[in-house]
Amino acid sequence: MIANSATDYALLALRAAVAAGADILDVYRGRIAVELKDDRSPLTEADMRAHRRIVALLEAAGDRNPILSEEASDIPFDRRERWRRYWLVDPLDGTKEFIKRNGEFTVNIALVEQSADGGGLPVAGVVYAPDLQRAYVGVVGLGAWRIDDLPADVASGTPGAARTASWDDFVAAATRLPVTANGGARRPFTVVASRSHMSPETQAYIDELRADHPDLQLISAGSALKLCLVAEGAADVYPRFAPTMEWDTGAGHAVCLAAGLTVNSWPAAEPLEYNKPQLVNPWFLVSRGGQRS
């Protein structure tokens, strides 16, 4: 049985994400067979293997929090609304990037708690990019970190492997976010946008920003890496004016909150909430301090 501290949960999520990542890469290195879900979104063997691995490891750790996964999301709201804490999982975020084999896909695992006003908010999250061997970990109130080439003793997801690494071991091996690059020299104002889902509304917003920032730089990325690029300081803002689901954003939202950013609905500028009757997110904007630009 794991302890009930946020850092224990974060380490458990990291280990589960690493184990799922190994299953994903096993499929990635072979032939990728693609099916279509009812909503026409792609599904691969990697999605399901990662889902099963995460559920098995969370349960094997003695954790009793319910799990809401993209691959097992048909849980009625009248059951979900009683949850006070639960895991929100996207076993393979960026399936289109996975199919394209560009490496920009992630495993997203967030721990969500019900807030006093009834809305769910992420309190810890892990975004792990298996092909890039990079993980982002956030614990709200403690901070956010990026770790590359994860040491085996910090995040072993191998079944039966020793798992003695502590939170202090993890922090010692990781880089705290945001990262100050180039000695703190100013870089162009940078917007990150979806590689596969650029909407006309997002493009119009970027064009408006360009009027105030003639040197504006646009970078594209897949999956939850977009939120993490803002959290680490590589970008200033991420507008997402197109549909997403709660499992797409929960883990990255936790990393951003832990790094001092806001993830607010657009244009209402209210924090994204989780475990809604309908699991579709509103449009949102990731930025530092909630600023428009």
Secondary structure as GFF3:
##gff-version 3
##sequence-region A 1 293
A	DSSP	alpha_helix	6	28	.	.	.	ID=ss1
A	DSSP	beta_strand	34	36	.	.	.	ID=ss2
A	DSSP	beta_strand	42	44	.	.	.	ID=ss3
A	DSSP	alpha_helix	45	60	.	.	.	ID=ss4
A	DSSP	beta_strand	67	69	.	.	.	ID=ss5
A	DSSP	alpha_helix	77	80	.	.	.	ID=ss6
A	DSSP	beta_strand	85	93	.	.	.	ID=ss7
A	DSSP	alpha_helix	95	100	.	.	.	ID=ss8
A	DSSP	beta_strand	106	114	.	.	.	ID=ss9
A	DSSP	beta_strand	120	129	.	.	.	ID=ss10
A	DSSP	beta_strand	134	139	.	.	.	ID=ss11
A	DSSP	beta_strand	143	148	.	.	.	ID=ss12
A	DSSP	alpha_helix	167	173	.	.	.	ID=ss13
A	DSSP	beta_strand	175	176	.	.	.	ID=ss14
A	DSSP	three_ten_helix	182	184	.	.	.	ID=ss15
A	DSSP	beta_strand	190	194	.	.	.	ID=ss16
A	DSSP	alpha_helix	200	212	.	.	.	ID=ss17
A	DSSP	beta_strand	217	221	.	.	.	ID=ss18
A	DSSP	alpha_helix	225	232	.	.	.	ID=ss19
A	DSSP	beta_strand	237	240	.	.	.	ID=ss20
A	DSSP	alpha_helix	246	258	.	.	.	ID=ss21
A	DSSP	beta_strand	261	265	.	.	.	ID=ss22
A	DSSP	beta_strand	284	288	.	.	.	ID=ss23
###
